[in-house]
Amino acid sequence: MKHCLLILPLSFYSFGQVIKKELERKGYEVQLENDEYPRSMLGKVLGKLNALSLLRRLTLKAYIERYQHSIRFDLVLIIKGRGVGRAAIEFLRGRSERIVAYNFDSFLFNPSPLDWLASVDRYCTFDIADAKAHDLPLVHLFSAIPVQAGSTRRQYDVSALMKNHSQRLQFTDQVLASLPGTKNYIYIFEPNVISFAFNFLKSPLLYLKYWQHIHFKPLPYGDFLAALKDSELTIDYAHPTQTGITIRCFEALSLGVRIITNNAHVGQTRLFDRAAVTHFKLGQDGSTVIKHIEQMLAVAPAPHLRSPQQFMDDLLGEYSAPTASAS
């Protein structure tokens, strides 16, 4: 039995369990570990404030306490790694045969790996601009949803299923305002009181407008899947500091759901049928987008799956990962 220490944000929905399952499929016994300490709101605040020096010291201390006398790992896989620093990499190097790391944020959003990415055996990113700028393997995300055909008559014209951050609410409002008379499914998740206060103060009128659609619990996965599958179009909003393609886009792709996104790179990759993706910039006049949407609705996109297995093979270098130029 091979042993893997999987370090990643454990609070990020079911992401960790999906990755753990793929590593187990490859024959690893997997130990899950958080990527920053303290594992609390304080840790998240330190990360958001880029107080990396303190966050790294606390994270290293936790790792030493947990793994100083542990078994030797065949693989350490670090995903995001906001609390990981060079000292933690040196410690993990002494406890492992191979270290692979991956950023599902951009370096603008998560700069922590910049001073240690050259110290691991393989470092990959989901961010298209970062892959080009730093000459890194580009590894796209995936969908854990098996390929499924949507309803022949879908219940919703547009779905907006998202955690609230940056300008997602503004973008959603702009898209829906450009498509009057549509039947929509809207679920906007606020993860905590701090995010609620910040987002409300930033856009109080929009917050009041969408108040009935704002929730403080994540949408249960079964309800999320049903709403997405039963939508003609879904809204995707990538953080403005990132160029990587979100999991939401791959989930929509696996269900044959068309995508309205602010990320121009989605339609430029060979992974997505351009007829199933439209690019909508924040502040853009919606009239030209509406014409493209009308053309999209005339053709049913074929569901296609980029699976967690493909992701893991690319990440570990067992297949040739797409290069930045492939996008």
Steps between C-alpha positions, in 0.01 A plus 500: 500500500633844402445789738393854405464813711235712329518864611217727385222729632278248679213750512475517119177303452561135396817578303727316743292182492500495120880533488541242778290250304716544189819449699352186656419378150872535427585282798577761766392495861413866550542721807300825469651820638394866497719745309507767772483535877327597716215313334246763598366839400824651630700297250273613217532863608881474515497354151270766361720771655811335349652470847700212359794513739283429805275257312803302383653479848176370647452253214857368527456454875185294440672284236800431724271398786304267273763349273838518674475131588265387223561245228690614192265605218548385142321816386411835652238677289442867587198677353487877549730494804437852623650425843793303360841670492856405409567364849196272473619377160842419650332313785273307261797423274656313790181297544425410135629363171323748270316831538247619241309827538212674322342845517128524424531874550716750318820627658333841525236340721725246675864618484626264772654235269713748304804464725488119525356369174850435362579282804241228426532221246206616287294818522188559289238773477145541373561864410568550131686831537717364785588190300632719220674753724677242718543219243296255705289202393139607451259249654131580461249409770227238453143395566413226748156473336472209254390589148122539499255625244288786624123510486347525153302796632704667769313671780724808532629738238793618714653379825731697728646267765794662673685610811496878523833675451659791311245615238302181454173659610549796263582265212199279571272802510640629171449166325145457629411862415606428141267199487161628623209263524711192566427238764803487728637299790717720722690382808765731644697364794658717769748287699526714813400824672817681389436434132134595547587836657765579239280409203197682638694823557646473151165462323208563737239561229590182311508310826146609578390419145628141528437453871260207452772317305783552752565213740737425785514127434643346183249350260478123562688320225197311374304824466796669332534220248127497424490878446809502278387201296158657446639833369540609141778740602704552814698802616871461573701781655876459533677726749641799308857419614481149349501356149452133593180318409270429794361162600154642424587514129608135498186400689285679243701336220430152640126576506473666159409835660598818319722750683492879536838603643720803556808285425593531131738204529216247535390536139860513378599155626453186297318345796180696440281528194498872423132474407427405864686791663442873481730763645326782688718776646390692806358830374448374146189582298294182499352534149785324318512228763127435462549433128769244579282338766217465248742323265622277784147394591442378147757221546510250786860464623627145546591418861871436548689405814844606616522252784681509835709211365621711206575786740702278732694340215591845367586632844736213586653509153384153403354644182647797318335803659367765259747782461405865529515536123221241465250754627 
